Every structure is written in C-alpha cells, then in structure tokens.
Amino acid sequence: MAYPWRDRIQPDTTHRHVSEATVARFLSSFLFLGAFLMTMFAQPFATGFGLNPSHAAEGDFRFAPNASQFTLENGMQVVVIPDRRAPVVTHMVWYKVGAADEPPGQSGIAHFLEHLMFKGTTNFPDDTFSQTISRLGGTENAFTSYDYTAYFQRIAVEHLPLMMGMEADRMKNLVLSEEVVASERNVILEERASRVDNDPSALLRESFSATLYQNHPYGVPIIGWRHEMEDLSREMALDFYARYYTPENAILVVAGDVDEAMVRPLAEQYYGVLPPRDGAVTERRRPLEPEPVAQRRVDMRDARIGQPVVQVAYLAPSYTFNDNERMAPALDVLSHYLGDGTTSRLYRHFVIEERTAAAMGAHYQGSAFDHGTFYLFGYPAEGVSLESLEADLNAEIEAFLEEGITEDELARAKRNLVAQTIFAQDSQSSLARIFGSSLAVGEELADVQEWPVRIGAVTVDDVMEAARAVLQPHRAVVGLQRPAETSSAGG
C-alpha cells in the first residue's frame, strides 16, 4: 500500500507549491502523534470507528470500504471516496509519470513541467486558474515524485464541476512562451541552490541515492542535476507534456461530499471528452538495479553540518515489484518493529538503555513502481563516534537476526500499523493521496482496501525471511554525515 508518509522524501517545488518533503515531514509527525495516542487510548479511539485495532490486525478491517472505481472510455481511471462529514471535496489528478521516466540528459524535466502547468492555457491564461481557486476560497497544490506527478484542489463541493473543467483544460491546452519558460527555469535553479546546494544533508542524500541506485533512475534527483537543469527548454517541456499528460495515463481521485452517482457523469462530461493523444507513452520501461555484491560507502564532511548521522540503506522488494507478495507487508512490519517510534527495538536499545544515540529509526519505502528501499538511521549521543554507533548498529541487527521477533512483538507491531491506517481515514486529503499514489505505481483499489488484511496475515517466519533476505552486510550502502575536521594553526 502506498502511503504518502512512506514515500521517498525529495525536494520538490518552491513558490506556490508545497514540497513533497514538507508534506512527508508533516504527515510523519502527524501520524507519529496519532500512533502514540492510539497506543495509549486504543480502545476508546477504535470504538469511535466501530472496531478494535487488535481485531483489525487479525484481518476483519478494510480500508475505506466505500471507495469505488471506474474507467472512462478514453482510459482515464476514476476513484471516488465518499466522506460526508463536511461539504467539501478534494479533487486530484495523478499522472503516471515522474522523475524516473525522464529522457536521459533531461533530469528535472518532470518537476519543471509541474511548475509550468500553472502558467496558463488558451482558456485560462496566465494565473487565472490559481486566482479562480483563491477567489472561491479553495486551496491548490502539486507535487512531483519518482513515479508520479499530481495536482489537486480542495474546495466547496458545489465548485467540483469547475475544478474538473479547468483541470481537463490544463491536460489539453497548456500554453508556454519562451519568456515564461526562461523565468521559471531560473526559479527551479534557485530552488536547487537553496534546498540542495546550500544544504550538506541534501547533498548527502543525493550522493547516497546515486550510490544506492547506480543503474536505475531512482538515483537521479527529482529536482535534477544542475548542469542538466540549465539546459531544460520549452521544446523539452512540451514534448514531455505531449507524451505523458494524457487521459489514458491519468487517474482522477475525488474524495469528500460525493458519491459515484454524482462523480461519474461529471467525469464523463469534462474528462471523458478528451481523446487519447497520438504518440503518448503509457508503458513504463526502466533499467533495473543489479543485485548488490559489495558494500558501498558515502562519507560527507562539511563545516556546516551540526548533527552527525549514520544511515544504512538496502535495496528491497516493493509492493508492486517483487517475487514474493508476502515480502512487502513483512518489511512494513519489520520497519515498525525495528525503528518506528520510542517503543521500537532500536530506540529502546540505543536511546533508552545504552544512551549511545539521540535518536534511532528504521523506514521501509515500499511504495514504488520498481525497487523499494529499507533504511536504518541513527544520531549519535554526545561523545559517541559515528564509527562506534555504526558498529553497534550492525551488532544489534546481527543479534536480531539471531534472536528473531516474538509472537507478542509481532502482534503489537501489526496492531499499531493498522491503528495508523484507521487514523489516516480521518483526513480527506490523506485518503485521496493514499489511493492516488497507490494506483499510480500499479496497485489496484482492492490492494489498498485489503492492506490491513495483508498486514494481519504476516507471520514471524515472514518477517524473519524478509529480514534475512534484505539486511545483509554486502547489500548495504552506508552514509556518514559529520562536521569537517578543522586543522589547528601552527605557532
């Protein structure tokens, strides 16, 4: 299941657009708090939803069971998620194209086009689109990831037909002048300078990803390499638009005070009339990553770094790219057990018991069209070296692989994961993002709805099989971030 808070965190947009990194950080904090509250007050919270998280983890809970799906004649997928609590609607269009689909030498073109999509069409010139939404009291945004690009509005439900009309128009009638392209290219170059080039942590993430993904385009930054961004042109943007921004390559997600009977005729009226575009590309073919045979290391030293950190990443199966469909749910449970929150194994051992780390964690990125990634990370306590923390982390992982996870620990991890899912249903926009991102990487509606069932079916053997397959030293990429050493002056 492709949760937005589990997405790869990448720099995205400036200006009016919010960054994917900002969204992920907000949702991570939001859901961490939710998980804590549900751990403390699980029974009262669950009662409000008519279920108990422990029962849900045993397999009798479906995520957003009232959601439905249909496909227009032109191939555009439509998902409807009723949420009647307020007369508002979240309207999203997801294109199944992202930074990993860019032509060689044009890194950043997907993100650049996302910016340019706000520059006007033949029917809504300049910033008419954004001004209209603002005048009606709505909000809008967009974001680019490796596997998709999405545009959304949140507005009163009576304005849904207008949102569909404007977004459908933007799918067909984008207008770009050389002057607009040149100006916006400067914007994204400044974005890279402020968010990446002047941030040693961001530079480490770029080098780290490029070392982990040596053949697959997941190793190329979403924002792009500066020398290639400088050459992005109007022709490149319009070609990318023509190839990928088509109804047969798009998913419409509508969540809020609606149902399918209301959405279907509107979708047919506004989106269904758009013909498939000649020359469009809907099949995704990317070079894959070979199986790692030797550990790789990245050591970033910079005077601007204040907090040292050690991080370890492993290639892993994803929910849509795997040889064993039980692996991804098992890795979700594994990451939660090892490093999700203050009750996790790594946090308890390093922060509470040994006091050798200020923070420890694990993260499984299983929402991807191709490879997934499993991360471990730690921030050493004062006086503890990165090398010492890395060695102790390796020893603790070896101890876990030897000892395993108990049935009680497994049940608790599954229960908390499903509780997070229940909590996510309280946010209309989160519902829309979860379904949109999942379908954009190749999952089906039923895959999203039945994710709690798959988590509930995970066994001790599943977790340990996944751990032993992924957490092998020779498969690791190790990243170290530390302040630069300063040489003392001679006297």
C-alpha positions as CSV (number, residue, x, y, z in Angstrom):
1,M,0.0,0.0,0.0
2,A,1.4,3.3,-1.0
3,Y,1.1,5.6,2.0
4,P,2.1,9.3,1.4
5,W,4.1,9.3,4.7
6,R,6.1,6.4,3.5
7,D,7.0,8.0,0.1
8,R,10.6,8.8,-0.8
9,I,11.3,12.3,0.6
10,Q,12.7,14.5,-2.1
11,P,13.0,18.3,-2.7
12,D,10.1,19.4,-4.9
13,T,8.6,22.8,-5.6
14,T,9.0,26.4,-4.4
15,H,6.7,29.3,-4.9
16,R,3.1,28.4,-4.6
17,H,3.7,24.7,-4.5
18,V,4.4,22.7,-1.3
19,S,7.3,20.3,-1.4
20,E,6.9,16.5,-1.2
21,A,9.5,16.7,1.6
22,T,7.3,19.2,3.6
23,V,4.3,17.0,3.1
24,A,6.1,13.9,4.2
25,R,7.6,15.6,7.3
26,F,4.2,17.0,8.3
27,L,2.4,13.6,7.8
28,S,5.2,11.7,9.6
29,S,4.9,14.0,12.7
30,F,1.1,13.9,12.5
31,L,1.0,10.1,12.2
32,F,3.6,9.6,14.9
33,L,1.5,11.6,17.3
34,G,-1.6,9.6,16.1
35,A,0.2,6.3,16.7
36,F,1.2,7.4,20.2
37,L,-2.3,8.4,21.1
38,M,-3.7,5.2,19.8
39,T,-1.2,3.2,21.7
40,M,-2.3,5.0,24.9
41,F,-6.0,5.1,24.1
42,A,-6.6,2.4,21.5
43,Q,-9.9,1.1,22.8
44,P,-11.7,4.5,23.1
45,F,-10.4,5.6,19.7
46,A,-11.3,2.4,17.9
47,T,-14.8,2.5,19.4
48,G,-15.5,5.7,17.5
49,F,-14.8,3.8,14.3
50,G,-16.8,0.8,15.4
51,L,-13.8,-1.6,15.6
52,N,-10.9,-2.6,17.7
53,P,-7.4,-2.3,16.1
54,S,-6.4,-5.7,17.5
55,H,-9.4,-7.2,15.7
56,A,-8.5,-5.2,12.6
57,A,-5.0,-6.6,12.6
58,E,-6.5,-10.1,12.7
59,G,-7.9,-9.4,9.2
60,D,-11.5,-8.1,9.5
61,F,-10.9,-4.5,8.6
62,R,-11.0,-3.0,5.1
63,F,-9.5,0.5,4.4
64,A,-12.1,3.0,3.1
65,P,-14.6,0.2,2.2
66,N,-17.0,2.7,0.5
67,A,-14.4,3.7,-2.2
68,S,-15.2,2.8,-5.7
69,Q,-13.5,2.9,-9.1
70,F,-14.5,3.0,-12.8
71,T,-12.7,3.8,-16.1
72,L,-13.7,6.3,-18.8
73,E,-13.8,5.2,-22.4
74,N,-10.6,7.1,-23.1
75,G,-8.8,5.0,-20.5
76,M,-8.7,7.5,-17.6
77,Q,-9.2,5.8,-14.2
78,V,-11.5,7.4,-11.7
79,V,-11.6,6.7,-7.9
80,V,-14.4,8.1,-5.7
81,I,-14.1,8.2,-1.9
82,P,-17.2,9.3,-0.1
83,D,-16.6,11.4,3.1
84,R,-19.8,13.2,4.1
85,R,-18.5,15.0,7.2
86,A,-18.2,18.4,5.5
87,P,-19.5,19.9,2.2
88,V,-16.0,20.0,0.7
89,V,-14.2,17.9,-1.8
90,T,-10.6,17.1,-2.7
91,H,-10.1,16.8,-6.4
92,M,-6.8,15.3,-7.6
93,V,-5.4,14.3,-11.0
94,W,-2.4,11.9,-10.9
95,Y,-0.2,11.4,-14.0
96,K,1.6,8.1,-14.1
97,V,4.9,9.7,-14.9
98,G,7.6,11.1,-12.7
99,A,11.3,11.8,-12.5
100,A,12.3,8.2,-13.1
101,D,10.6,8.4,-16.6
102,E,12.7,11.4,-17.8
103,P,14.7,11.1,-21.0
104,P,18.5,10.8,-20.5
105,G,20.1,14.2,-20.1
106,Q,16.9,15.9,-19.1
107,S,16.9,15.4,-15.3
108,G,14.3,17.6,-13.6
109,I,12.0,18.0,-16.6
110,A,9.1,16.3,-14.8
111,H,9.4,18.7,-11.9
112,F,10.0,21.7,-14.2
113,L,6.8,20.8,-16.2
114,E,4.9,20.7,-12.9
115,H,5.8,24.4,-12.3
116,L,4.9,25.3,-15.9
117,M,1.5,23.8,-15.6
118,F,0.5,26.8,-13.5
119,K,1.4,29.3,-16.3
120,G,-1.9,29.3,-18.2
121,T,-3.9,27.7,-21.0
122,T,-5.8,29.0,-24.0
123,N,-9.0,29.2,-22.0
124,F,-7.5,30.2,-18.6
125,P,-4.5,32.4,-19.4
126,D,-1.7,33.3,-17.1
127,D,-2.6,32.7,-13.4
128,T,-6.4,32.7,-14.0
129,F,-6.5,29.1,-12.7
130,S,-5.0,29.9,-9.3
131,Q,-6.8,33.2,-9.0
132,T,-10.1,31.5,-9.5
133,I,-9.5,28.9,-6.8
134,S,-8.4,31.5,-4.4
135,R,-11.4,33.7,-5.1
136,L,-13.7,30.7,-4.4
137,G,-12.0,30.1,-1.0
138,G,-10.2,26.9,-2.1
139,T,-6.6,25.7,-2.0
140,E,-4.4,24.1,-4.6
141,N,-1.1,22.5,-5.0
142,A,1.1,20.0,-6.9
143,F,4.0,17.7,-6.3
144,T,6.4,15.5,-8.3
145,S,7.8,12.2,-7.2
146,Y,9.8,9.5,-9.0
147,D,6.8,7.6,-10.1
148,Y,4.0,10.2,-10.5
149,T,3.1,13.9,-10.7
150,A,-0.1,15.1,-9.0
151,Y,-2.3,18.2,-9.0
152,F,-5.0,18.9,-6.5
153,Q,-7.6,21.3,-5.2
154,R,-9.6,21.3,-2.0
155,I,-12.8,23.4,-2.3
156,A,-16.5,23.5,-1.6
157,V,-18.3,20.7,-3.3
158,E,-20.5,23.0,-5.4
159,H,-17.4,24.0,-7.3
160,L,-16.3,20.5,-8.3
161,P,-17.6,20.9,-11.9
162,L,-15.5,24.0,-12.4
163,M,-12.4,22.2,-11.0
164,M,-12.9,19.4,-13.4
165,G,-13.4,21.8,-16.3
166,M,-10.2,23.7,-15.5
167,E,-8.1,20.6,-14.8
168,A,-9.3,18.9,-18.0
169,D,-8.4,22.1,-19.9
170,R,-4.9,22.1,-18.4
171,M,-4.5,18.5,-19.7
172,K,-5.0,19.6,-23.3
173,N,-4.4,23.3,-23.8
174,L,-1.2,24.3,-22.0
175,V,0.4,27.4,-23.4
176,L,4.1,28.2,-22.8
177,S,6.1,31.1,-24.1
178,E,9.9,31.3,-24.2
179,E,9.8,34.1,-21.7
180,V,7.7,32.1,-19.2
181,V,10.0,29.1,-19.6
182,A,13.2,31.1,-19.1
183,S,11.8,32.8,-16.0
184,E,10.6,29.5,-14.4
185,R,13.9,27.8,-15.2
186,N,15.5,30.4,-13.0
187,V,13.0,29.6,-10.2
188,I,13.9,25.9,-10.2
189,L,17.6,26.7,-10.3
190,E,17.3,29.0,-7.3
191,E,15.2,26.2,-5.6
192,R,18.1,23.8,-6.2
193,A,20.6,26.3,-4.8
194,S,18.6,27.0,-1.6
195,R,17.3,23.5,-0.9
196,V,20.2,21.3,-2.1
197,D,23.4,23.1,-3.0
198,N,23.4,25.0,0.3
199,D,22.4,22.1,2.4
200,P,25.0,19.4,3.2
201,S,22.4,17.0,4.3
202,A,20.6,17.3,1.0
203,L,23.9,16.8,-0.9
204,L,24.5,13.7,1.2
205,R,21.0,12.4,0.3
206,E,21.8,12.9,-3.4
207,S,25.1,11.1,-3.2
208,F,23.6,8.4,-1.1
209,S,20.8,7.7,-3.6
210,A,23.1,7.8,-6.5
211,T,25.3,5.2,-4.8
212,L,22.4,3.0,-3.9
213,Y,20.9,3.2,-7.4
214,Q,23.8,3.0,-9.8
215,N,21.7,1.9,-12.8
216,H,18.1,2.8,-12.0
217,P,16.8,6.4,-12.4
218,Y,15.8,6.4,-8.7
219,G,19.4,7.5,-8.3
220,V,18.9,10.8,-10.2
221,P,17.5,13.6,-8.0
222,I,13.9,14.6,-8.7
223,I,14.8,18.3,-8.9
224,G,17.6,17.4,-11.4
225,W,21.3,17.8,-11.8
226,R,22.1,21.5,-12.1
227,H,24.1,21.2,-15.3
228,E,21.1,19.5,-17.0
229,M,18.5,21.8,-15.4
230,E,20.3,24.8,-17.0
231,D,19.6,23.3,-20.5
232,L,15.9,22.4,-20.0
233,S,13.9,24.1,-22.8
234,R,10.4,24.9,-23.9
235,E,10.6,22.1,-26.5
236,M,11.6,19.6,-23.9
237,A,8.7,20.6,-21.6
238,L,6.1,20.5,-24.4
239,D,7.4,17.1,-25.7
240,F,7.2,15.6,-22.1
241,Y,3.7,17.1,-21.8
242,A,2.5,15.6,-25.1
243,R,4.0,12.2,-24.3
244,Y,2.6,11.7,-20.8
245,Y,-0.1,14.2,-19.9
246,T,-3.0,12.3,-21.5
247,P,-6.2,10.9,-20.1
248,E,-5.2,7.3,-20.6
249,N,-2.1,8.0,-18.4
250,A,-4.1,9.8,-15.7
251,I,-6.0,8.9,-12.6
252,L,-8.8,11.1,-11.2
253,V,-9.4,10.9,-7.4
254,V,-12.3,12.6,-5.8
255,A,-12.7,12.4,-2.1
256,G,-15.3,14.2,0.0
257,D,-19.1,15.0,0.0
258,V,-19.7,13.0,-3.2
259,D,-20.6,9.5,-4.4
260,E,-20.1,7.7,-7.7
261,A,-23.5,8.6,-8.9
262,M,-22.5,12.3,-8.7
263,V,-18.9,12.0,-9.9
264,R,-19.4,9.7,-12.9
265,P,-21.5,12.0,-15.1
266,L,-19.2,14.9,-14.3
267,A,-16.1,12.9,-15.1
268,E,-17.6,11.8,-18.4
269,Q,-18.6,15.4,-19.2
270,Y,-15.3,17.0,-18.6
271,Y,-12.6,14.3,-18.8
272,G,-14.4,11.7,-21.0
273,V,-14.4,14.0,-24.0
274,L,-10.6,14.2,-24.1
275,P,-9.3,11.9,-26.8
276,P,-6.2,9.7,-26.2
277,R,-3.2,11.5,-27.6
278,D,-1.2,10.2,-30.6
279,G,2.3,9.4,-29.6
280,A,1.6,9.3,-25.9
281,V,3.6,6.9,-23.8
282,T,1.8,4.8,-21.2
283,E,4.1,1.8,-20.9
284,R,7.0,2.3,-18.4
285,R,10.3,0.7,-19.2
286,R,13.2,1.5,-17.0
287,P,16.7,0.0,-16.4
288,L,16.7,-2.1,-13.2
289,E,19.3,-2.3,-10.5
290,P,21.6,-5.4,-10.4
291,E,21.7,-7.4,-7.1
292,P,24.4,-5.8,-4.9
293,V,27.6,-7.8,-4.4
294,A,29.7,-5.4,-2.2
295,Q,29.0,-2.8,0.4
296,R,29.3,0.8,-0.7
297,R,30.0,3.9,1.5
298,V,29.5,7.6,1.3
299,D,31.3,9.9,3.8
300,M,30.1,13.5,3.8
301,R,32.3,16.0,5.8
302,D,31.2,19.6,5.8
303,A,31.8,22.5,8.2
304,R,28.1,23.4,8.0
305,I,27.0,20.0,9.5
306,G,25.9,20.3,13.1
307,Q,24.5,16.9,13.8
308,P,26.4,13.7,12.7
309,V,24.2,10.9,11.4
310,V,24.8,7.3,10.2
311,Q,22.3,5.8,7.7
312,V,22.2,2.4,6.0
313,A,20.1,1.6,3.0
314,Y,19.3,-1.7,1.3
315,L,17.6,-2.5,-2.0
316,A,14.3,-4.2,-1.2
317,P,11.2,-5.5,-2.9
318,S,8.3,-3.1,-3.2
319,Y,4.5,-3.8,-3.1
320,T,4.4,-3.9,-6.9
321,F,7.9,-5.2,-7.7
322,N,8.6,-8.5,-6.0
323,D,9.0,-12.2,-6.4
324,N,7.0,-12.9,-3.3
325,E,3.9,-10.9,-2.5
326,R,4.3,-11.5,1.3
327,M,7.7,-9.7,1.4
328,A,6.4,-6.1,1.3
329,P,3.9,-6.4,4.1
330,A,6.6,-8.3,6.2
331,L,9.1,-5.5,5.6
332,D,6.4,-2.9,6.7
333,V,6.0,-4.8,10.0
334,L,9.8,-5.2,10.3
335,S,10.5,-1.5,9.9
336,H,7.8,-0.7,12.5
337,Y,9.2,-3.2,15.0
338,L,12.9,-2.1,14.5
339,G,12.6,1.6,14.3
340,D,9.1,3.3,14.3
341,G,8.8,5.4,17.4
342,T,10.0,5.3,21.0
343,T,8.9,1.8,21.7
344,S,10.8,0.3,18.8
345,R,13.7,-2.1,19.3
346,L,16.4,0.2,18.1
347,Y,15.2,3.2,20.0
348,R,14.9,1.3,23.3
349,H,18.3,-0.3,22.9
350,F,20.4,2.7,21.8
351,V,18.5,5.7,23.2
352,I,16.9,4.4,26.5
353,E,19.2,1.6,27.6
354,E,22.6,2.2,26.2
355,R,22.3,6.0,25.8
356,T,24.7,6.0,22.9
357,A,22.2,7.6,20.5
358,A,20.0,10.7,20.5
359,A,17.6,9.0,18.1
360,M,17.3,5.8,16.1
361,G,14.9,4.6,13.5
362,A,14.0,2.4,10.5
363,H,11.9,3.1,7.5
364,Y,10.6,0.9,4.6
365,Q,9.9,2.7,1.4
366,G,7.7,0.1,-0.3
367,S,5.6,2.4,-2.4
368,A,7.3,2.3,-5.8
369,F,6.8,1.2,-9.3
370,D,10.2,-0.6,-9.2
371,H,12.6,-1.2,-6.4
372,G,11.8,-0.5,-2.7
373,T,14.3,0.6,-0.1
374,F,14.8,-0.3,3.6
375,Y,16.6,2.3,5.7
376,L,18.2,2.3,9.2
377,F,19.5,5.5,10.7
378,G,20.9,6.9,13.9
379,Y,22.1,10.1,15.5
380,P,25.0,9.5,18.0
381,A,24.8,10.9,21.5
382,E,27.4,13.4,22.5
383,G,30.9,11.8,22.8
384,V,29.9,8.8,20.6
385,S,31.6,8.5,17.2
386,L,29.8,7.6,14.0
387,E,32.1,4.5,13.6
388,S,31.2,3.3,17.1
389,L,27.4,3.8,16.5
390,E,27.6,2.1,13.1
391,A,29.4,-0.9,14.6
392,D,26.9,-1.2,17.4
393,L,24.0,-0.9,14.9
394,N,25.5,-3.7,12.9
395,A,25.9,-5.8,16.1
396,E,22.2,-5.2,17.1
397,I,21.0,-6.2,13.6
398,E,23.0,-9.4,13.8
399,A,21.5,-10.0,17.3
400,F,18.0,-9.5,16.0
401,L,18.6,-11.9,13.0
402,E,19.8,-14.5,15.5
403,E,17.1,-13.9,18.1
404,G,14.1,-13.1,15.9
405,I,10.8,-11.5,16.8
406,T,8.4,-13.0,19.3
407,E,4.7,-13.6,18.6
408,D,3.8,-10.8,21.1
409,E,6.1,-8.3,19.5
410,L,4.7,-9.2,16.1
411,A,1.1,-8.8,17.3
412,R,1.9,-5.4,18.8
413,A,3.7,-4.2,15.6
414,K,0.8,-5.3,13.4
415,R,-1.8,-3.7,15.7
416,N,0.0,-0.4,15.7
417,L,0.4,-0.4,11.9
418,V,-3.3,-1.0,11.4
419,A,-4.1,1.7,14.0
420,Q,-2.2,4.2,11.9
421,T,-4.4,3.2,8.9
422,I,-7.5,3.8,10.9
423,F,-6.2,7.2,11.9
424,A,-5.4,8.1,8.3
425,Q,-9.1,7.7,7.4
426,D,-9.8,10.9,9.5
427,S,-8.2,13.0,6.8
428,Q,-9.9,13.5,3.5
429,S,-6.8,14.6,1.7
430,S,-4.8,11.7,3.1
431,L,-7.4,9.3,1.8
432,A,-7.1,10.9,-1.7
433,R,-3.3,10.7,-1.6
434,I,-3.2,7.1,-0.4
435,F,-5.4,5.9,-3.2
436,G,-3.9,8.1,-5.9
437,S,-0.3,7.2,-5.1
438,S,-1.1,3.5,-4.8
439,L,-2.8,3.3,-8.2
440,A,-0.1,5.5,-9.8
441,V,2.5,2.8,-9.0
442,G,0.4,-0.1,-10.3
443,E,-1.7,-1.2,-7.4
444,E,-5.4,-1.8,-7.6
445,L,-8.2,-0.4,-5.5
446,A,-8.6,-3.7,-3.7
447,D,-4.9,-3.8,-2.9
448,V,-5.3,-0.6,-0.9
449,Q,-8.5,-1.6,0.8
450,E,-7.1,-5.0,1.8
451,W,-3.7,-3.8,3.0
452,P,-4.8,-4.3,6.7
453,V,-5.7,-7.9,5.9
454,R,-2.2,-8.5,4.4
455,I,-0.6,-7.0,7.5
456,G,-2.7,-9.2,9.7
457,A,-1.6,-12.3,7.8
458,V,2.2,-11.6,8.3
459,T,3.8,-14.3,10.4
460,V,7.0,-14.5,12.4
461,D,8.5,-16.6,9.6
462,D,7.6,-13.9,7.0
463,V,9.3,-11.2,9.0
464,M,12.5,-13.2,9.5
465,E,12.6,-14.4,5.9
466,A,12.3,-10.8,4.7
467,A,14.9,-9.5,7.2
468,R,17.5,-12.2,6.3
469,A,17.0,-11.6,2.6
470,V,17.3,-7.8,2.8
471,L,19.6,-6.9,5.8
472,Q,22.8,-8.5,4.5
473,P,26.0,-6.5,5.0
474,H,27.2,-6.9,1.4
475,R,23.9,-5.3,0.2
476,A,24.3,-2.2,2.3
477,V,25.0,1.3,1.3
478,V,26.4,3.2,4.4
479,G,26.2,7.0,4.6
480,L,28.1,9.1,7.2
481,Q,27.5,12.7,7.8
482,R,29.8,14.7,10.0
483,P,31.4,18.1,10.5
484,A,34.6,18.7,8.6
485,E,37.7,18.4,10.7
486,T,39.5,21.8,11.2
487,S,43.2,21.9,11.3
488,S,44.8,23.9,14.1
489,A,47.2,26.8,13.1
490,G,50.9,26.2,13.7
491,G,52.7,28.6,16.1
